[in-house]
Structure formats: structure tokens, C-alpha cells
């Protein structure tokens, strides 16, 4: 397909680099093909690399691309760490599991969401139960579906959003929008009516690769929220989980603990009102594991600016022409918001991410065997 998409970086390039690093490190690879293709007709997949003893009971898991366009940061760090690990031995009974670009469509098409306009980090729910209700979103929905990128309708939508922000404050409005909604497939932060391909695939990966594990530290890699160039280490869950104290002990004051809920608030830029987070899904999927779920959130630009460009991308995929130069500019703008071109930003987030992982390796090597707890 001839599109207005930038050719670099690309899903294909990120995947080739990751696979090359994994092979060089001697990792065992598993491919999970996605049913759709990328903007250049390329095949899409989530790739999994297991490094270390296949029977290791203690595992460090690094997960990239939950929000597709954020996957470029995560993929870079996964590749660089595999390269760093290629000439050193892991601690006894410790392995590394890399889950590369769990939302491959989103990375390939440079979208935060997946092929169904679903925010994957709102989709990990029990869909046999009643879905969360977000009535406050109804009055805001039209802001995110206007048919113009520029013009009177967009101006009215902007004015409507500005009016709500002036009356209630940015954080209060975003606590509604970013909480997720299950009623409007064309809306922002749509959470879906059932499990996505990525949701099902992640659960399959956890079942196939971690059934024997006893101690797991999992890191879901994100960008966007927080201070520019600052990788914030978080643990996010609906309630305190059994290994929370251990997680707080390992990282001390570096770790920000976020317990989500309808009335929760956070000054991190991460939505405390949202449900369906990856972290919670992993906790529920691995009940036999002493699990510490983490999020590394690397700050980029102000939330208001990111939100505007997310709205532009939403317009593009609802009403725009993906072959037009306007599409290329929107994609470049979106990419910059979640993967800044600034080489110092990229080096800083890699340095801090590696520090976090190195501490995790040390902690895993020192945990008591699960049978002795």
C-alpha cells in the first residue's frame, strides 16, 4: 500500500533488530503471527525471546508495545539489553523473557490503539461480567469524532473541550476521558466489548512460557506521562497484591505505587480511574506465581499537547486519507510525542531502564525459593 507513512522507524526494522539481537544472545524464539498486515504490506507478529535456562523458576519479563507507538522505546531497550546480555551469564535459576510488541498492528501503523481502535491497557477485563460504566464520557464524545482536522467543526470541538477544562480543570476532565469507555468504538480510549487479539495472545504467552515459574518480575514499557526524559517506575493494580511489599523493598523510594479505582487520583499523568490494565491481567493470569508487576513510564511532552495530537490521529483514521501528506505529518507528530527524536532523551530512558532491569536480576537471584516462603 502506498501510504503517507514515514518509513523510519518501522515495525519491520524494529523486529529485524530484535530478532538479530535475540539470536546473537542465544535466545529461544517463538512467533505469534497477527492476522493483519502493516502499512507497507509487511507481515505482523509478536515475537517472544527466552534467554537462559528453559526450566528457570525465576523470570524477568519485559513487555513492549502495549500502546503501539510507544513500542519503539520498548523495542529499542529490549534489543539493547539482549545485546548486552549476549556475552554474560545470567544468575542461577534466572531467565529473561522478552515479549516484543504485543500490539504489533499499533506499532506498524503508528497508533496508540490496536486495529479495532481499542486501548489495550483498558481491555484486560472479564467480559463475562458487567463492564465498567463511564457516563461522564457521553457529554465529551462528540469532541473526538468531528469530521474536520481544521475548520468550524474542529473549532467548536476545541471550544467545548476548553470550556470543560476551564470549569473543572484538566486533570478532572482527563480522569473521565482516560478512564476508558465501552460504548463508542469510534471514540478515544475505547476499551472494546471483548478480548482483543493482543489480549488473547498475551495470555497464551504467559501460559506457555511461565507455567513453571515461581518468581516473576514483569515490566510493561510505556512513554508519554511524566517529566520529559524521566523514566518513572510504577506498580499498578486494583488492590494490594501478595508480592507488593517485596516490590517496594527492591526499589524503595524509586517505586510509585498506584492503586486504581473510580475515585482514585494520581499526579503522575497515568490514569488512576482506568480499569483493564495489563498489570492486573498478569496478576490474575499467574495466581501460582510470586509476581511483581511494574510499569516503566518515560515522560515526554505536556499532556495537553499529546492529547491534541492524539485527537488529530483519531481524525485521520476516522475521516482522513492515509495516502496524503497530511497523514505523514500527523504520524511524525505522534511519533515525536511518544518517541522523541532527541538523542539525549533516548539515551537517558535506556540508561534508567537498564538500571531497573539490572536491579531486578540481582533481586531475583537473591529471593528465597518459593517452597520456603
C-alpha positions in Angstrom: 0.0 0.0 0.0 1.3 3.4 -0.9 0.7 5.5 2.2 1.8 8.7 3.7 3.5 6.9 6.5 7.2 7.6 7.4 9.4 4.6 6.5 11.7 5.0 9.5 11.4 3.9 12.2 9.2 1.0 11.2 7.8 -2.2 12.7 9.8 -4.2 10.3 13.1 -2.5 11.3 12.4 -2.9 15.0 11.5 -6.6 14.6 14.6 -7.3 12.5 16.9 -5.7 15.1 15.2 -7.5 18.0 15.4 -10.9 16.3 19.0 -10.4 15.4 19.9 -9.5 19.0 17.9 -12.4 20.3 19.7 -14.9 18.0 23.1 -13.4 18.9 22.3 -13.8 22.6 21.3 -17.5 22.0 17.7 -16.9 23.0 14.9 -19.3 22.1 12.4 -17.6 19.8 8.6 -18.1 19.4 6.5 -16.2 16.8 2.8 -15.3 17.2 1.6 -14.1 13.8 -1.0 -11.3 13.7 -3.8 -11.8 11.1 -3.4 -8.3 9.6 -0.6 -6.5 7.8 1.2 -3.2 8.2 1.0 -0.1 6.0 3.6 -1.4 3.6 2.1 -4.8 3.3 4.5 -6.3 5.8 3.6 -9.3 8.0 3.0 -8.5 11.6 3.7 -10.6 14.7 4.5 -10.6 18.4 7.9 -12.3 19.0 9.0 -13.8 22.2 12.6 -14.4 23.2 13.5 -16.7 26.1 17.1 -16.2 27.3 18.6 -18.6 29.9 17.7 -21.9 31.5 14.4 -23.2 30.0 13.5 -24.5 33.4 14.4 -21.4 35.4 11.9 -20.7 38.2 12.8 -17.0 38.4 12.0 -14.9 35.4 12.4 -11.3 34.4 9.7 -10.3 31.8 10.0 -7.2 29.6 6.8 -6.4 27.6 6.8 -3.7 24.8 4.2 -2.1 22.6 1.1 -2.3 24.7 0.4 1.1 23.2 1.7 0.6 19.7 3.5 3.8 19.0 5.2 3.6 22.4 6.7 0.3 21.4 9.7 2.0 19.6 11.1 2.9 23.0 10.4 -0.5 24.5 11.8 -2.4 21.4 15.0 -0.3 21.5 15.6 -1.2 25.1 14.8 -4.9 24.6 17.2 -5.1 21.7 20.0 -3.2 23.5 19.7 -5.3 26.6 19.7 -8.6 24.6 22.9 -7.3 23.1 24.4 -6.5 26.5 23.4 -10.0 27.8 24.9 -11.9 24.9 28.3 -12.2 26.4 27.4 -12.7 30.1 25.8 -15.5 32.1 22.6 -15.0 33.9 22.3 -15.9 37.6 21.5 -19.4 38.5 17.8 -20.3 38.1 17.1 -16.9 36.5 15.9 -16.4 32.9 14.8 -13.4 30.8 11.6 -13.4 28.8 11.2 -10.6 26.2 7.7 -10.1 24.7 8.3 -7.9 21.7 5.5 -5.6 20.5 2.3 -7.2 21.9 0.3 -4.7 19.8 2.2 -5.1 16.5 -0.6 -3.5 14.4 -0.4 -0.4 16.6 3.3 -0.1 16.2 3.3 -0.7 12.5 0.5 1.8 11.9 1.9 4.3 14.5 -1.2 4.3 16.6 -1.6 4.1 20.4 -4.5 1.8 19.9 -5.0 -1.5 18.1 -6.6 -2.5 14.8 -10.1 -2.0 16.4 -9.4 1.4 17.9 -9.1 -0.3 21.3 -6.8 0.9 24.0 -5.2 -2.4 25.0 -4.5 -1.1 28.5 -8.3 -0.8 29.1 -9.1 -4.2 27.5 -7.9 -6.7 30.1 -11.2 -7.4 31.7 -13.6 -10.3 32.5 -16.0 -9.7 29.6 -18.5 -12.2 31.1 -19.2 -9.6 33.8 -20.9 -6.2 33.5 -18.5 -3.7 32.0 -17.4 -0.6 33.9 -19.7 2.4 33.3 -18.3 5.8 32.4 -21.4 8.1 32.0 -19.3 11.2 32.1 -17.8 10.4 28.7 -21.1 10.7 26.9 -21.1 14.5 27.0 -17.5 14.6 25.7 -17.7 12.0 22.9 -18.5 14.4 20.1 -15.3 16.3 20.7 -13.4 13.2 19.5 -15.4 12.4 16.4 -15.6 15.7 14.5 -15.1 15.3 10.7 -12.6 18.2 10.3 -9.0 18.4 11.2 -9.3 22.2 10.7 -12.4 24.3 10.3 -15.6 25.3 12.1 -16.4 21.9 13.5 -13.0 21.4 14.9 -13.0 24.9 16.4 -16.3 24.1 18.1 -14.9 20.9 19.5 -11.9 22.7 20.8 -14.0 25.3 22.4 -16.2 22.7 24.0 -13.2 20.9 25.5 -11.6 24.2 26.6 -14.9 25.2 28.4 -14.9 21.9 30.3 -11.3 22.3 31.3 -11.8 25.9 32.5 -14.7 24.8 34.6 -13.3 21.6 36.1 -9.6 21.5 35.4 -7.5 19.4 33.1 -6.9 16.5 35.5 -10.7 16.2 36.3 -11.7 16.1 32.6 -8.9 13.6 31.7 -9.9 11.4 34.6 -13.2 10.9 32.7 -11.7 10.6 29.2 -8.8 8.4 30.1 -10.8 6.1 32.4 -11.9 4.2 29.2 -15.3 3.7 27.7 -17.1 0.7 26.3 -19.9 2.3 24.3 -18.3 4.2 21.4 -16.0 2.2 19.0 -15.1 5.5 17.3 -14.2 7.3 20.5 -11.0 8.0 22.3 -9.8 5.4 24.9 -12.3 2.9 23.6 -11.9 -0.3 25.6 -13.7 -2.9 23.5 -16.6 -5.3 24.0 -14.4 -8.4 24.2 -10.8 -9.5 24.4 -8.5 -8.4 21.5 -6.0 -10.4 19.6 -3.3 -8.9 21.7 -5.1 -9.7 25.0 -5.6 -13.3 24.0 -2.0 -13.6 22.7 -0.5 -12.2 25.9 -2.5 -14.7 28.0 -1.3 -17.5 25.7 2.3 -16.4 26.1 2.0 -16.3 29.8 0.5 -19.7 29.9 3.0 -21.3 27.5 6.2 -19.7 28.9 5.5 -19.1 32.6 3.5 -22.1 33.7 6.6 -23.4 35.7 7.7 -20.1 37.1 7.6 -19.3 40.8 9.1 -15.8 41.0 8.4 -13.2 38.3 9.2 -9.5 37.9 7.3 -8.1 34.9 8.0 -4.7 33.3 5.4 -3.1 30.9 7.2 -0.4 28.9 5.4 2.9 28.2 6.1 6.5 27.2 4.2 9.8 27.4 3.3 10.6 31.0 5.6 12.4 33.4 8.5 14.8 33.2 10.5 14.9 29.9 13.2 12.3 29.9 12.3 10.9 33.3 11.6 7.1 33.4 9.1 6.7 36.2 8.9 3.2 37.9 5.4 2.3 38.9 3.4 -0.7 40.1 -0.2 -0.5 39.2 -3.1 -2.7 40.4 -6.7 -2.7 41.6 -5.6 -3.6 45.1 -2.5 -4.6 47.1 -1.2 -7.9 45.8 0.8 -10.5 47.7 4.3 -9.5 46.4 3.7 -5.7 46.8 5.9 -5.5 49.9 8.7 -7.3 48.1 8.4 -4.9 45.1 8.6 -1.9 47.4 11.6 -3.4 49.2 13.5 -4.0 45.9 13.1 -0.4 44.6 12.4 1.6 47.7 11.6 5.3 47.0 12.1 4.8 43.3 8.8 2.9 43.1 5.4 4.7 42.8 2.5 2.5 43.9 -0.8 3.3 42.1 -4.0 1.6 43.3 -6.6 2.2 40.7 -10.4 2.8 41.1 -13.2 5.1 40.2 -12.3 7.5 42.9 -8.5 7.2 42.7 -6.4 10.2 41.7 -2.7 10.4 40.7 -0.3 13.2 39.9 1.8 11.0 37.7 -0.1 11.6 34.4 -1.2 8.0 34.4 -4.9 7.4 34.6 -5.8 6.2 38.1 -9.5 5.8 37.2 -8.9 3.2 34.4 -9.7 -0.5 34.6 -8.4 -3.3 32.4 -4.6 -2.6 32.9 -2.1 -5.1 31.7 -0.6 -5.4 35.2 -3.9 -6.5 36.7 -4.3 -9.1 34.0 -0.9 -10.6 34.6 -1.6 -10.8 38.3 -4.8 -12.7 37.6 -3.3 -14.9 34.9 -0.4 -16.1 37.2 -2.1 -16.9 40.5 0.6 -19.5 41.4 3.5 -17.0 40.9 5.1 -14.7 43.4 4.6 -11.8 40.9 5.7 -8.2 40.9 4.2 -6.3 38.1 5.9 -3.0 37.1 5.4 -0.2 34.6 8.2 1.9 33.3 6.6 5.2 32.1 9.0 7.5 30.3 7.9 11.2 30.3 7.8 13.1 27.0 5.7 16.2 26.4 2.9 18.0 28.3 -0.4 16.1 28.5 -2.4 18.8 26.8 -0.1 18.7 23.7 -0.1 14.9 23.5 -3.9 14.9 23.8 -4.3 17.3 20.8 -2.1 15.1 18.6 -4.0 12.0 19.7 -7.2 13.8 18.5 -5.5 14.5 15.2 -4.6 10.9 14.8 -8.1 9.9 15.7 -9.5 12.1 13.0 -7.0 10.7 10.5 -8.2 7.1 11.0 -11.9 8.0 11.2 -12.1 10.6 8.3 -8.7 11.2 6.7 -6.7 9.9 3.8 -3.8 7.7 4.8 -2.1 8.3 1.4 -2.0 12.1 1.9 0.9 14.2 3.1 -1.3 15.3 6.0 -1.2 11.7 7.2 2.6 11.7 7.1 2.8 14.9 9.2 0.3 13.6 11.8 2.2 10.4 12.1 5.5 12.3 12.5 3.9 14.5 15.2 2.5 11.5 17.0 5.8 9.6 16.9 7.6 12.6 18.4 5.1 12.7 21.3 5.8 9.1 22.3 9.4 8.5 20.9 11.2 11.9 20.8 14.0 12.2 18.3 16.2 13.9 20.9 19.2 11.5 21.3 19.7 12.6 24.9 16.1 11.6 25.7 16.7 8.1 24.1 19.9 7.6 25.9 18.5 8.7 29.3 15.5 6.3 29.1 17.7 3.4 28.0 20.2 4.1 30.8 17.5 4.2 33.5 15.6 1.2 32.1 18.7 -0.9 32.1 19.4 0.1 35.7 15.9 -1.0 36.7 16.4 -4.4 35.0 19.8 -4.9 36.4 18.5 -4.4 39.9 15.7 -6.8 39.1 18.2 -9.5 38.0 20.0 -9.1 41.3 16.8 -9.3 43.3 15.6 -12.4 41.5 18.9 -14.1 42.2 18.5 -13.5 46.0 14.9 -14.4 46.6 14.2 -17.4 48.8 12.8 -20.4 46.9 9.1 -20.3 46.8 8.8 -23.5 48.8 10.5 -21.8 51.8 8.2 -18.8 52.0 
